[in-house]
């Protein structure tokens, strides 16, 4: 049974982090009640803001000794409720651990604390001709610690992979307060690849306090095109044909008509009015890009592109990407509220699943925008609703659950990069067997036997291995009987 956070416990936290490192005022606590998925909320009893790994370690030791659960929080940009506070638990905010510790150009690595933003790494190394490849759309504000927790990707993950492919080593505070250093097996270290176990564990195994990431040299050549299509099926066919031709673009992104209108209203990228646009980018050796780019252009024309714009310089390329990167936030221009979902389907199933989403849109009476990483089939449907209209918020959540089932039925996954968190945990049994889930929980229990580290997330509760049930939230899709189909 978890202990109650009382005045004595708070005094201990204040002794560790100082009075300026404690948040207790009710209005200030509201800042921490949710991440970027606002329909899941819980006000924490206390938030601590350590400014060093040593303070994180002391806070976790205190929580372990007193059996108080804790949740690590980065910059709050997550989209699966992974940083939602747990009842009776402490939120450990890592925003003050924001130092760039070392920039090692000869060895092509950068060491940072978890509160450093994703884009800051590229800013640090750009003068030397390098960059950090994982680039989620929130890269200006999202933290590296959160990227590690969620194994974040981005537009260029098709060619360059996710966070896990670029993390060399981490320092992490384990649930008992021990500070450990883990090296990636990618450096040919013997033994299990514990870094890959930790990356993507959504804060359920440890709190990362230092990260060593791999940086890449800027490619010799980059070419980008924007192709407009009068059907989503035509754009999806172009994606499949590009990959089938043996071409691995740096990025292939798709936006539909509603997301195009939102981006135009917000940042004016000059996108054409179309049912869908594709952004295709090739990079690498100059001769190779020069040879492959005309093939991509020809495929787009053959599959029905009504117009093609080729970026003539870096300024035009930046304009095109500005429209794509702004798409999520831009939805606020066309809807008072929206729900972002995240699922994956095989590329060949994109037309089928997108058509099912269109039929769902008509049936549920809510607009659904689609903006996603088309190259690897990672869908990000944005379901528009107005929370002031009774029942619309529930319908949006129900629709998001049905879309996840479409992904599973197509042979895909319930998440590509946003994580499971508290939002999609009840769908885990639709994707994994009981034996799969129990094995995962045994690993978790071996590392966190007290179940204090972000409990109630990722896995449906209650389950085996003494998993402490989090606040059980039956997904509206379950209530509607939708999940029974799978």
Backbone torsions as a table, in degrees:
resi	resn	phi	psi	omega
1	UNK	NA	129.3	-179.7
2	UNK	-69.3	144.7	178.9
3	UNK	-75.7	161.6	176.6
4	UNK	-88.6	139.0	176.0
5	UNK	-77.9	108.8	-178.5
6	UNK	-112.4	-177.1	-177.1
7	UNK	-61.3	-36.9	179.1
8	UNK	-63.3	-42.4	-179.5
9	UNK	-64.7	-41.5	179.7
10	UNK	-65.2	-38.1	177.6
11	UNK	-62.3	-36.8	177.1
12	UNK	-65.1	-41.5	177.0
13	UNK	-62.8	-40.3	-179.7
14	UNK	-67.5	-35.3	176.6
15	UNK	-62.3	-35.9	-178.4
16	UNK	-76.7	-47.9	-170.3
17	UNK	-106.0	-5.4	-177.6
18	UNK	80.8	161.3	-176.7
19	UNK	-63.5	-30.9	179.6
20	UNK	-76.0	-9.5	179.6
21	UNK	-100.5	13.7	179.4
22	UNK	-120.8	132.1	175.4
23	UNK	-114.8	119.1	-178.3
24	UNK	-132.9	-17.6	-178.2
25	UNK	-65.9	131.8	-176.1
26	UNK	-52.2	-43.4	-178.9
27	UNK	-67.7	-37.2	179.4
28	UNK	-69.8	-33.0	179.8
29	UNK	-66.4	-24.7	179.4
30	UNK	-61.3	-25.9	177.7
31	UNK	-59.4	-27.9	-171.9
32	UNK	-106.0	10.9	-174.4
33	UNK	-77.0	-16.0	-179.8
34	UNK	-155.7	169.0	170.2
35	UNK	-100.6	-147.9	-176.9
36	UNK	-80.7	8.5	172.1
37	UNK	-110.1	85.0	-164.4
38	UNK	-73.2	-8.3	-178.3
39	UNK	-78.1	-9.6	172.6
40	UNK	-107.9	117.1	-175.0
41	UNK	-138.0	145.9	172.4
42	UNK	-159.7	122.5	-178.8
43	UNK	-79.4	125.0	-179.3
44	UNK	-76.9	152.3	175.8
45	UNK	-71.4	-28.0	-179.6
46	UNK	-159.0	146.3	175.1
47	UNK	-124.1	135.4	174.7
48	UNK	-113.6	145.9	-177.7
49	UNK	-124.8	77.0	179.2
50	UNK	-66.0	153.7	177.6
51	UNK	-118.1	15.8	176.7
52	UNK	-156.3	160.1	176.7
53	UNK	-62.9	-35.2	179.3
54	UNK	-61.6	-39.6	178.5
55	UNK	-69.8	-38.7	175.2
56	UNK	-58.4	-45.0	-179.4
57	UNK	-60.0	-44.1	-179.6
58	UNK	-66.1	-39.7	178.6
59	UNK	-63.2	-44.9	-179.2
60	UNK	-66.2	-38.6	176.5
61	UNK	-60.1	-41.9	177.9
62	UNK	-62.5	-46.7	179.4
63	UNK	-61.7	-41.5	179.3
64	UNK	-62.9	-44.3	-178.9
65	UNK	-64.8	-36.2	-176.3
66	UNK	-96.7	2.5	-179.2
67	UNK	58.0	42.7	177.7
68	UNK	-104.4	124.1	179.0
69	UNK	-68.5	157.1	-179.0
70	UNK	-143.7	152.3	180.0
71	UNK	-129.7	124.5	174.9
72	UNK	-81.1	141.1	-180.0
73	UNK	-134.1	131.3	175.6
74	UNK	-90.7	-114.5	-179.2
75	UNK	-99.4	7.1	173.6
76	UNK	72.8	24.9	-179.0
77	UNK	-96.6	2.8	-179.5
78	UNK	-63.5	155.2	-174.0
79	UNK	-122.6	21.7	179.0
80	UNK	-131.5	12.5	-179.7
81	UNK	73.2	20.7	-177.5
82	UNK	-68.9	-24.2	-178.9
83	UNK	-105.0	12.8	177.0
84	UNK	-64.8	132.4	179.7
85	UNK	-59.8	154.7	176.8
86	UNK	-107.9	150.8	-177.5
87	UNK	-56.2	131.1	177.5
88	UNK	70.9	15.2	-174.9
89	UNK	-111.1	165.7	178.3
90	UNK	-97.6	137.3	168.9
91	UNK	-95.8	124.6	178.3
92	UNK	-104.1	100.9	-179.6
93	UNK	-82.3	133.0	-174.5
94	UNK	-108.3	15.1	-175.0
95	UNK	-65.7	-23.9	-179.3
96	UNK	-82.7	-13.0	173.8
97	UNK	-87.8	76.5	-169.0
98	UNK	-126.2	33.1	-176.8
99	UNK	-98.2	139.3	168.4
100	UNK	-86.0	111.7	-170.9
101	UNK	-81.8	-41.6	-175.5
102	UNK	-156.0	134.8	172.7
103	UNK	-114.1	107.9	-173.9
104	UNK	-111.1	85.8	-176.6
105	UNK	-66.0	-44.9	-179.2
106	UNK	-56.3	-36.6	179.3
107	UNK	-97.9	5.0	174.2
108	UNK	55.1	53.4	177.4
109	UNK	-149.1	153.5	178.7
110	UNK	-132.0	136.7	178.4
111	UNK	-109.6	126.4	-176.1
112	UNK	-137.1	162.1	169.4
113	UNK	-86.1	164.0	-171.3
114	UNK	-67.9	-20.6	-178.8
115	UNK	-84.1	-1.2	176.5
116	UNK	-69.8	138.3	179.9
117	UNK	-75.4	155.1	180.0
118	UNK	-56.3	-48.9	-174.6
119	UNK	-69.0	-24.1	-178.7
120	UNK	-63.2	-31.5	178.7
121	UNK	-63.5	-45.5	177.6
122	UNK	-63.4	-39.0	178.0
123	UNK	-60.8	-37.2	-178.0
124	UNK	-68.6	-35.2	-172.8
125	UNK	-104.3	-8.8	-178.8
126	UNK	-56.7	-39.7	179.3
127	UNK	-61.2	-18.0	179.9
128	UNK	-98.1	3.0	179.2
129	UNK	85.5	24.8	-179.2
130	UNK	-123.9	169.9	175.2
131	UNK	-156.1	166.6	176.5
132	UNK	-103.3	121.7	-166.7
133	UNK	-71.4	-47.2	-178.7
134	UNK	-59.2	127.2	-172.9
135	UNK	-139.4	69.8	175.1
136	UNK	-57.6	155.7	-176.7
137	UNK	-61.0	-24.1	179.2
138	UNK	-91.5	21.4	-170.4
139	UNK	-61.1	-21.3	178.0
140	UNK	-69.9	-24.4	-174.2
141	UNK	-125.1	-22.3	-176.4
142	UNK	-74.1	150.7	-174.6
143	UNK	-97.2	153.6	177.7
144	UNK	-63.5	-36.2	177.0
145	UNK	-60.2	-42.4	176.3
146	UNK	-67.2	-38.4	176.1
147	UNK	-59.5	-41.4	178.5
148	UNK	-65.7	-43.3	-178.9
149	UNK	-61.0	-40.9	-174.7
150	UNK	-97.8	-3.9	-173.2
151	UNK	53.2	55.9	-174.4
152	UNK	-64.9	153.2	179.2
153	UNK	-117.3	-112.0	-178.0
154	UNK	134.6	-176.5	-175.1
155	UNK	-61.7	-31.8	-174.9
156	UNK	-98.9	15.5	-179.5
157	UNK	-72.4	-18.8	179.3
158	UNK	-56.5	-45.1	-178.3
159	UNK	-95.2	-34.8	-169.2
160	UNK	-107.4	-4.3	175.0
161	UNK	84.3	-175.6	-174.3
162	UNK	-100.0	-175.7	-178.7
163	UNK	-53.1	-41.4	-176.1
164	UNK	-58.5	-27.1	-178.9
165	UNK	-80.5	-4.2	-175.6
166	UNK	-125.7	1.5	177.9
167	UNK	-95.3	122.5	-178.5
168	UNK	-93.1	-40.2	-177.1
169	UNK	-157.8	157.3	175.5
170	UNK	-140.9	150.7	161.9
171	UNK	-103.2	136.8	-176.6
172	UNK	-144.1	143.3	173.3
173	UNK	-91.7	118.9	-179.0
174	UNK	-77.5	167.1	-175.3
175	UNK	-60.0	-19.7	177.0
176	UNK	-93.2	1.5	178.8
177	UNK	96.9	-1.2	178.1
178	UNK	-74.2	135.8	176.8
179	UNK	-96.3	121.8	-176.5
180	UNK	-122.7	155.9	174.4
181	UNK	-114.7	126.3	-178.2
182	UNK	-120.5	131.3	176.3
183	UNK	-104.7	147.2	179.4
184	UNK	-76.0	144.6	176.0
185	UNK	-66.8	-13.5	178.5
186	UNK	-65.3	-15.6	175.6
187	UNK	-91.6	15.9	178.0
188	UNK	66.5	24.9	174.7
189	UNK	-71.2	143.1	178.9
190	UNK	-71.3	159.6	176.2
191	UNK	93.5	-179.2	-177.4
192	UNK	-67.2	154.9	-179.8
193	UNK	-87.6	84.2	-175.8
194	UNK	-72.9	-26.4	176.6
195	UNK	-62.9	-44.2	179.8
196	UNK	-67.3	-27.6	174.5
197	UNK	-68.1	-40.3	-176.9
198	UNK	-74.9	-41.4	179.6
199	UNK	-66.9	124.5	-178.6
200	UNK	90.3	3.6	-179.9
201	UNK	-83.6	3.0	170.8
202	UNK	58.8	36.2	175.5
203	UNK	74.5	13.9	-177.3
204	UNK	-94.4	-5.2	-177.3
205	UNK	-117.3	-28.6	-175.4
206	UNK	-171.7	172.1	173.7
207	UNK	-114.9	117.3	-178.6
208	UNK	-76.4	132.1	-179.3
209	UNK	-117.1	-11.4	176.4
210	UNK	-155.6	141.4	-177.2
211	UNK	-134.5	133.1	172.4
212	UNK	-107.9	120.0	-176.7
213	UNK	-116.3	154.2	177.7
214	UNK	-89.0	136.2	175.4
215	UNK	-111.5	156.5	-177.5
216	UNK	-118.7	150.5	174.5
217	UNK	-73.1	140.5	178.0
218	UNK	-58.5	137.2	-178.3
219	UNK	-64.9	153.5	-179.7
220	UNK	-63.6	-37.7	-176.6
221	UNK	-138.3	141.1	175.1
222	UNK	-135.8	128.4	176.7
223	UNK	-132.1	137.0	-172.9
224	UNK	-131.9	137.3	174.2
225	UNK	-129.7	154.0	175.5
226	UNK	-120.5	115.6	-178.0
227	UNK	-113.5	131.5	178.7
228	UNK	-100.8	143.7	-179.4
229	UNK	-133.2	149.1	177.8
230	UNK	-91.6	-0.2	172.6
231	UNK	-141.4	146.9	175.2
232	UNK	-67.2	-35.4	179.8
233	UNK	-61.2	-39.4	178.4
234	UNK	-63.5	-42.7	178.4
235	UNK	-64.7	-41.7	179.3
236	UNK	-65.3	-36.8	178.0
237	UNK	-64.4	-37.1	177.4
238	UNK	-61.6	-41.0	178.6
239	UNK	-59.3	-50.0	-178.3
240	UNK	-61.8	-40.4	-177.8
241	UNK	-70.1	-34.7	177.5
242	UNK	-62.5	-46.1	-180.0
243	UNK	-68.7	-39.0	-179.8
244	UNK	-64.3	-25.3	179.2
245	UNK	-77.6	1.5	179.1
246	UNK	84.2	13.2	-179.9
247	UNK	-97.7	128.0	175.9
248	UNK	-110.2	95.0	179.4
249	UNK	-66.1	159.5	171.6
250	UNK	-65.9	-32.6	179.7
251	UNK	-157.8	145.2	169.0
252	UNK	-138.2	109.3	-176.5
253	UNK	-117.6	145.0	178.1
254	UNK	-126.1	141.8	173.1
255	UNK	-132.0	140.3	177.9
256	UNK	-95.5	-177.6	-170.6
257	UNK	-59.7	-42.9	-177.4
258	UNK	-67.5	-42.4	179.0
259	UNK	-69.2	-31.2	175.1
260	UNK	-62.9	-45.7	-179.9
261	UNK	-62.3	-39.3	179.9
262	UNK	-65.1	-44.7	179.7
263	UNK	-63.3	-40.0	178.5
264	UNK	-62.4	-40.5	-179.9
265	UNK	-67.1	-30.7	-173.9
266	UNK	-89.0	-50.8	-171.0
267	UNK	-125.8	-0.4	173.1
268	UNK	53.3	57.9	-179.2
269	UNK	-78.8	-5.4	179.5
270	UNK	78.0	30.9	177.2
271	UNK	-72.9	146.0	178.3
272	UNK	-72.9	154.0	173.1
273	UNK	-72.1	117.1	-174.8
274	UNK	-157.4	163.8	174.3
275	UNK	-71.4	-27.6	178.8
276	UNK	-159.8	148.8	169.2
277	UNK	-126.1	147.2	173.1
278	UNK	-112.3	135.7	168.1
279	UNK	-108.4	117.4	-179.8
280	UNK	-119.1	128.6	-179.8
281	UNK	-129.1	130.1	173.7
282	UNK	-111.5	142.6	173.8
283	UNK	-145.3	166.0	179.0
284	UNK	133.1	-147.5	178.0
285	UNK	-58.7	136.5	-175.2
286	UNK	-58.8	-44.0	-178.6
287	UNK	-66.0	-39.7	-179.4
288	UNK	-65.8	-45.3	179.7
289	UNK	-62.9	-41.5	-180.0
290	UNK	-62.4	-33.0	-179.5
291	UNK	-78.6	-38.5	-173.1
292	UNK	-86.1	-27.9	-174.0
293	UNK	-61.5	-42.2	177.1
294	UNK	-61.7	-30.6	177.4
295	UNK	-65.4	-43.5	177.8
296	UNK	-61.3	-44.0	-179.9
297	UNK	-61.9	-41.8	-179.6
298	UNK	-66.5	-39.1	178.1
299	UNK	-62.6	-42.9	179.2
300	UNK	-61.2	-41.4	179.2
301	UNK	-67.3	-41.2	-178.1
302	UNK	-66.3	-31.0	-178.6
303	UNK	-91.3	7.3	169.8
304	UNK	111.4	15.9	178.2
305	UNK	-61.6	129.4	-179.9
306	UNK	-89.0	-20.3	174.6
307	UNK	-157.8	151.4	177.9
308	UNK	-136.2	126.8	174.0
309	UNK	-111.6	127.4	177.9
310	UNK	-108.2	122.7	-178.8
311	UNK	-62.3	123.5	-177.2
312	UNK	-85.8	-19.7	-178.4
313	UNK	-155.6	179.4	-177.0
314	UNK	-65.2	-31.7	179.9
315	UNK	-65.0	-43.2	178.2
316	UNK	-68.5	-39.2	177.0
317	UNK	-60.2	-44.8	180.0
318	UNK	-62.7	-36.3	178.5
319	UNK	-63.8	-44.0	179.6
320	UNK	-61.9	-46.5	-178.5
321	UNK	-69.3	-28.2	177.3
322	UNK	-61.6	-39.7	177.6
323	UNK	-63.4	-41.9	179.3
324	UNK	-70.1	-44.9	-176.1
325	UNK	-66.3	-26.9	-177.6
326	UNK	-87.1	-1.6	-168.7
327	UNK	-59.9	-43.4	-177.4
328	UNK	-62.9	-54.7	-177.6
329	UNK	-64.2	-30.6	-177.2
330	UNK	-66.5	-19.5	-179.0
331	UNK	-61.4	-21.4	175.7
332	UNK	-63.6	-16.3	177.3
333	UNK	-77.3	-20.5	-175.9
334	UNK	-118.0	-6.3	-179.6
335	UNK	-152.5	138.6	179.6
336	UNK	-65.4	-29.4	178.5
337	UNK	-142.9	154.4	173.6
338	UNK	-154.4	152.9	-177.5
339	UNK	-114.9	122.5	-179.5
340	UNK	-94.7	124.1	175.0
341	UNK	-110.4	169.1	-173.4
342	UNK	-150.0	112.6	177.4
343	UNK	-146.8	167.6	-175.7
344	UNK	-128.6	140.2	174.3
345	UNK	-134.2	155.5	172.3
346	UNK	-59.0	144.4	-177.6
347	UNK	-53.3	-38.7	-177.4
348	UNK	-67.0	-16.9	-179.1
349	UNK	-95.8	-0.8	-178.0
350	UNK	-55.2	-50.4	-178.9
351	UNK	-58.8	-43.0	-178.3
352	UNK	-62.7	-47.6	-176.9
353	UNK	-69.2	-39.5	178.5
354	UNK	-64.7	-34.7	176.4
355	UNK	-68.1	-36.5	176.1
356	UNK	-65.2	-37.2	177.9
357	UNK	-66.0	-38.3	177.1
358	UNK	-62.7	-41.9	178.4
359	UNK	-65.8	-37.9	177.6
360	UNK	-63.0	-40.2	179.0
361	UNK	-56.8	-45.6	-179.9
362	UNK	-67.3	-36.8	-176.2
363	UNK	-74.1	-39.2	-176.0
364	UNK	-89.0	-11.7	176.7
365	UNK	77.3	17.8	178.5
366	UNK	-121.3	141.0	176.7
367	UNK	-72.5	140.5	179.4
368	UNK	-129.0	117.4	176.0
369	UNK	-93.3	148.0	178.8
370	UNK	-124.3	121.4	175.7
371	UNK	-142.0	124.4	-168.3
372	UNK	-162.2	168.8	176.2
373	UNK	-83.6	89.5	-173.2
374	UNK	-66.4	-28.9	-176.1
375	UNK	-61.2	-34.5	178.2
376	UNK	-116.7	17.9	172.7
377	UNK	69.3	23.9	-178.4
378	UNK	-90.4	102.2	-176.6
379	UNK	-81.8	143.5	172.6
380	UNK	-132.4	70.5	177.5
381	UNK	-66.8	137.9	178.4
382	UNK	-114.0	111.0	-173.3
383	UNK	-95.6	116.0	-174.2
384	UNK	-86.2	138.4	176.5
385	UNK	-156.5	172.6	177.1
386	UNK	-124.7	112.7	-175.7
387	UNK	-65.2	-16.2	178.4
388	UNK	-78.1	-14.9	178.4
389	UNK	-92.1	117.8	-176.8
390	UNK	-54.8	130.8	175.5
391	UNK	90.3	-18.2	-176.3
392	UNK	-67.7	-39.1	179.7
393	UNK	-62.4	-42.1	178.7
394	UNK	-65.1	-39.5	178.9
395	UNK	-64.4	-34.9	178.6
396	UNK	-65.2	-42.5	179.1
397	UNK	-67.2	-39.7	177.4
398	UNK	-62.0	-42.8	179.6
399	UNK	-64.0	-39.7	179.2
400	UNK	-63.5	-38.3	177.2
401	UNK	-65.6	-38.0	178.8
402	UNK	-66.4	-36.1	177.7
403	UNK	-63.4	-38.8	176.5
404	UNK	-60.5	-38.4	178.0
405	UNK	-66.9	-36.3	174.7
406	UNK	-58.7	-43.1	-179.5
407	UNK	-61.4	-44.5	-179.9
408	UNK	-65.3	-42.6	-179.0
409	UNK	-65.8	-23.3	177.5
410	UNK	-88.0	1.3	-179.5
411	UNK	89.3	22.8	-177.4
412	UNK	-106.4	-148.0	-172.6
413	UNK	-135.7	159.6	179.2
414	UNK	-83.0	-5.3	175.3
415	UNK	-157.1	145.3	176.1
416	UNK	-111.4	-37.3	-177.8
417	UNK	-155.0	-9.8	-178.6
418	UNK	-87.9	-11.6	179.2
419	UNK	87.7	173.5	179.7
420	UNK	-94.2	-48.7	176.5
421	UNK	54.9	-141.8	176.0
422	UNK	-92.1	-11.8	-172.2
423	UNK	-80.1	-39.7	-171.1
424	UNK	-117.8	12.6	-175.1
425	UNK	-61.1	-33.4	-177.8
426	UNK	-73.0	-8.1	175.9
427	UNK	-93.8	-6.8	-179.4
428	UNK	-57.4	-40.7	178.1
429	UNK	-66.7	-15.4	176.2
430	UNK	-78.0	-18.0	-176.9
431	UNK	-109.2	-30.9	-176.7
432	UNK	-122.0	151.9	176.0
433	UNK	-77.4	167.0	175.3
434	UNK	-58.7	-38.2	180.0
435	UNK	-64.5	-40.6	177.3
436	UNK	-59.9	-49.0	-176.3
437	UNK	-66.0	-39.4	179.8
438	UNK	-66.0	-35.9	177.0
439	UNK	-65.3	-44.1	177.6
440	UNK	-59.1	-42.1	-178.6
441	UNK	-69.3	-31.8	176.6
442	UNK	-66.0	-38.2	175.8
443	UNK	-63.5	-45.2	179.9
444	UNK	-62.4	-43.1	-178.7
445	UNK	-66.4	-30.8	178.1
446	UNK	-66.4	-32.7	-178.7
447	UNK	-89.5	-36.3	-176.7
448	UNK	-129.8	72.0	-175.5
449	UNK	-63.3	-24.5	178.9
450	UNK	-84.7	-6.0	179.5
451	UNK	52.7	48.9	-179.3
452	UNK	-102.6	-18.8	-171.8
453	UNK	-89.0	100.4	-179.4
454	UNK	49.5	55.4	-177.8
455	UNK	-68.2	158.1	176.6
456	UNK	78.8	7.5	179.8
457	UNK	-110.3	156.6	174.2
458	UNK	73.5	-52.6	-173.7
459	UNK	-99.4	142.8	173.9
460	UNK	-65.1	146.3	-177.1
461	UNK	-126.2	152.5	-5.3
462	UNK	-82.9	156.5	176.4
463	UNK	-135.5	-164.2	-176.2
464	UNK	-81.3	-172.5	176.1
465	UNK	63.2	24.1	177.4
466	UNK	70.6	17.8	-179.3
467	UNK	-56.6	124.5	179.4
468	UNK	-74.2	120.3	-178.8
469	UNK	-62.8	133.9	170.9
470	UNK	-84.3	-175.4	177.5
471	UNK	-65.8	107.5	-174.9
472	UNK	-68.2	126.6	179.0
473	UNK	-125.0	105.3	177.9
474	UNK	-69.0	126.1	-178.5
475	UNK	-68.0	136.8	179.6
476	UNK	-54.7	-30.2	177.1
477	UNK	-65.6	-33.6	175.2
478	UNK	-66.2	-43.7	-178.4
479	UNK	-62.8	-33.7	-178.9
480	UNK	-80.3	-3.9	179.6
481	UNK	79.7	9.1	-176.8
482	UNK	-67.6	-37.4	-175.1
483	UNK	-70.0	-15.1	-179.7
484	UNK	-67.4	-16.4	-178.5
485	UNK	-72.5	-17.4	-174.2
486	UNK	-117.6	NA	NA
